[in-house]
Amino acid sequence: MITALLIWLFKKYGRPFLHKHKTRFAFVPVKRISVTILFLAISTLVFAQEQTLNYNVMHGDKTVGHMKLQKTMNGDDTFLKVASDVKMRFIFSIQVNIREDAHYRNGMLMSSHVSRLVNGKQKANKITEACNGCYQLTDDGKVKSIDQKQINNNLTLMYLQEPVGLSQVYSDNFQQFVQVKQVGNHTYRINLPDGNYNFYTYTNGICSKVDIYHSLYTIQIQLA
């Protein structure tokens, strides 16, 4: 599909360009020019299909961790991957490693997975999967389903696009929808089921800051 598109683009734009400027490229083999144009087109297309966001995790004025979000598009499929590693010290040292994956097809969530380790021990292993007009939820081996035909937005996707007009998004960690409320200019509040809450702030449509208010701590995730 991609190869056919590139060939069509070359025939429509590349070949007329070479013909128009044939004296300038008179000493360069046409085949070499064609290969070069195709290579540049492929490189540009691949770059456009991938997006990476890097964040610093702050506790006060100290950097305590990092988070990386990767978005890959392949035809109708969109894949999101999040890796965050945080190490903090209260009475004792605590290290949290979180891995999240989400797969969308034509804007619909097909599956997601959340894995969380605390000091090397697994504390969460949650899977959400689309299944015949509903979603199957797996939480540490326990399976149930919710009567939800389609999920179009989850918390991971909120890093990539501002939730303008949305009243709720899906939390892959809590495996339920949470309320979204705009509280300021490009700032939104998410109330979580455990009583904690987050503020998401956007710059040019991308999440540039998340303020996390937990009963035990307050941290900030800042776009690097």
N, C-alpha and C positions, 0 to 999 in steps of 0.2 A: 504493500500500500504506500509506504513512505517513498520507496524507490521509484514507483510509477509517478508519484507526484513530483519528485525532483526532476525526472526525465521530462515531464510535461512542462515544468517551469523553465528548464533549459531550452526546450524547443521554442517556447513562446517568447522568452526574454533574452536568453543567453545567445542563441544563434543569430537573431537580428542584430544584437549588439556587436557581435564579432564581424558580421557582414558589413555593418556600417563603418567599423573602424579597422577594416582589413589591412589597410596600409600600415597601421601602427603595429599590428601583430604579424606582419608579413614573414618575419624570420622565426616565428615560434610555431611549432606543429599544432594544428587545430586540435588533434587528439589530446595533447598535453594540456591545452587550455581548457578543453571540455572536462577532463578529469579534475583539474584544479577547481573549476567552478562548482562541479558536483561535490567535491570534498568540502569546500567552504559552505555550501548549502546544507550539507549533512551536519557539519559542525554547528552551524547556526541553529538548525532545527533541534538538535539534541540539547543544546544549551537552553533553548526556549522551553523544553519539556521538563527541565529539572530546576528546582529552587531549593536553596538551603538558607536557613535562618539560624544564627548563633546567638545565644543569650548567656549573660552572666547572672548567677544567683547571688544576691546580696543579703547579708544580715547586718543591719546597721550600715556602717561604711566599709565592711569587710566582705570580700568575695569568698563565698563558702562553697561554690560549685558552678557547674556549667550545664547548659542544655542545648541540644542540637536538634533541629527539626528539618527533615528532608521531605520534599514533595516530588514525586515522579509521575509523569503522565504518559500513558501508552494507549493511544486510541481512545476508547470510551472509558478506560480504567484510570483511576487516580489512586496512588499509594502514598500514605503518610507514615513516616517513622519518626519517633521521638525518643531521644536518649538523654536522661538527666542523671547527674551524679553530684550528690551534695554531702558534705561532711561538716558537721557542726558539733559544738561542745557545750553541754549544759552542766549537769553534775558529772556526767560521763560523756565520752565521745560517741556520736551516732553517725553512721554512714547510710545514706539512702540511695539506692540505684533503681531507677524506674525506666522501663522500656514499654513503649506504646506503639501499636501498629493499627492502621485503619485502611480499609480498601473500599473505595467508592466506584460504582459503575453507573454512568449516565446520571450522576448526582445523587445516587441512592447508596446508603451504607450497606455493603455486602457482608463485612465482617470487621471486627476489631479485637484487639488483645491487649490487656494490661498486665504487666508483671512488675511486682515491687519487692525488692529485697531490703531488709533492714539489718545492718551488721552481718550481712551474708546469709541471713535466714529469710526464706520466702514468706511474705506477709500477705500477698495478694496474687491471684492468678485467675483473671476473669476474661471470658470470651463472649462476644456478642456475634450472632450469625443470623443472616436473613434466611428464612425457611418457610416456603409455601404460604405467603401472605401474613406471616408473623415473624417474630424474632425469638430465637432460642438463646437463652442465657446460661452460661456455665460459670459458677463461682466456686473455685477450689474443688471441682469435681461434682458439685451439686447442680442439677439441670432443671430449669423451668422455662416457661415461654411467656411472652407478653403479646397481647392482641394489638400489634402495631404493624400496619401494612408497609410503612416506609419511614425511614429516618434519613433526613437530608442534611442535618448539621449535628456535629458533636463538638465537644470542648477542644479537641485537637485542631479542628478546622477553624476555630475562632482565632487562632494565631495568624491565619492566612487571610482572613477576610472579616471586616467589621460586620457585626450582626445587626445591620440596619433593618428595622421593622420586625425583628424576631422577638417573640415573647418567651420562647423556651428553646433549649438545646439539650441534646442527649449527653449524659455523663457516662462514659464507658467504665469508670471506676465504681460509681454507685449503681450503674445499670438501671438508670431511670432518668426521666427528663427533669431538668432544673430550670428555674425561672431566670429570665434575662430582663434586667431593668436598666434603662438608660438614666444615668444620674448626673451627667454633665456633657460638655462638648467632647464627643468621641470617647466617652468613658461609660462603662457598663458594669453593673454589679451582678454577681452570681451568688445566690444563697444556696449553700450546700445542705444536704439532709442531716449532716452531723452537727449543724449549728455554726460551722465556720463559713466564711464568705471571702470572695475575691473581687478585686476591681481590675478590669481590663481597659487599657488606654491605647488608642490607635493613632498612628501617624501615616498619612497617605494610604489608608486602607489596611496597613499591616500592624499587628499588635506590637507596640514598642515597649510596653511595660505591664506587668501583672503584679498587683499588691495582694499578697496572701495573708489573711488574718486568721490565724489558728489560735485555739485557746491557750496553747503553750508558747507560741512564738509568732513573730511577724517577719516575713521575708519578702523580698522584691526580686522579680525576674526582669532584667533589663536587656533590651536588644543591644548586642555588642556593636 
